[in-house]
Amino acid sequence: MTGTGQWLAVLLALAGSACFAVAAVIQQRAAARLPVGRAFDPGVLVRLARRPTWLAGLAAVIVGFSLQAAALGLGRLVVIEPVLASGLLFALVLAARRDRRPLRGAEWAAALAVSAGLAVFLAAGQPTGGQRTAGAAVLGFAAGGAAGLTGLGVILASRCAGSRRALLFGAGAGIAAGATDALVKTAAVLSAGHLLAPFADPRLYLLIAVGLLAYTIQQNGYRAARLAAFLPAFAVIEPVTGALLGLIIYHERLHGGPGRIAVELAACTAASWGIARLAGSAAAADAPPASRPDSPTPPSWPARPTTRTTALPSQARTNKPPESDRAMAARADAAATAQPPYSTQITQSR
């Protein structure tokens, strides 16, 4: 691949990342409005297809996918995949503007650590070589392994809730999306020779199956929690999976020595810190106010004791308030003083 072709592939990948970021922000809001039911809803795409807003996001996905396919057809997986991770920054900025809140400094630092750490990790190896297409058997084996790992992530996500569920969905969708990228590279090269050639190839239908799996899990992740809980894991695991498949299936090569290995370890540490930091911010945002550590608990005052009085029948008829015990005692004393004793009445009658 020439230097001009490599730069063109990078620019196409950046444009595709921007389109995917726009689609993520639009579709996450639409998916979050779905009623909460099962942890994983296999029919989520059917329900979302009835919403015009989500369909607008789907149009952005199609444009981004076309740009990504063109980039993968021109460049190596280990070069293009880190560029696709820049969509994390675009999506977080757009989500913050949509919610009318500024990104905090810690969130900016975490997002930059994820994107830059991944780019440095893969660029430090100086990728070379590689073939443009891969066989159907090896791609099928890779797709089957990715589907198995994705299914395990879905099972684990069904046992969690909130941001943890979204994080596991992001990991599963990232694995499936990385396998999809490996399939897209071959399909793009085949279609470049003849537009209808991929329709007679089983690798195209394998691409459709794995792509639908990744997209379904992605929408379920959008439904589970905020965008910042889903995207970090997805933005890292997709390019890592795609780059590994590029090394294994397409025979691309990374060169390294002791110095480069140290740089790659530092880059992995930075990316891992960024994921954990963004996931923690999303979990704190999703927590109810009473469970947040920074929300003061209002003091509880003891309830005032109340005495319950029962109105007499005569009082109930006249709608008068009930007399207090002191008033009733005073009235009884006055009645006793005004009436002479029983013995005095008998003497006077004699």
VENFEN-V672916 format. One record per run of one state. SS is the DSSP state (alpha for helix, beta for strand, coil for the rest). FROM is the first residue (numbers start at 1). TO is the last residue. If there is no record, write none. Layout:
BEGIN
[[SS:FROM:TO] [SS:FROM:TO]]
END
This chain:
BEGIN
[[coil:1:2] [alpha:3:32] [coil:33:43] [alpha:44:48] [coil:49:51] [alpha:52:74] [coil:75:76] [alpha:77:84] [coil:85:86] [alpha:87:98] [coil:99:104] [alpha:105:123] [coil:124:127] [beta:128:129] [coil:130:135] [alpha:136:157] [coil:158:161] [alpha:162:193] [coil:194:196] [alpha:197:200] [coil:201:201] [alpha:202:224] [coil:225:226] [alpha:227:248] [coil:249:251] [beta:252:253] [coil:254:257] [alpha:258:286] [coil:287:288] [alpha:289:291] [coil:292:312] [alpha:313:318] [coil:319:324] [alpha:325:338] [coil:339:341] [alpha:342:349] [coil:350:350]]
END
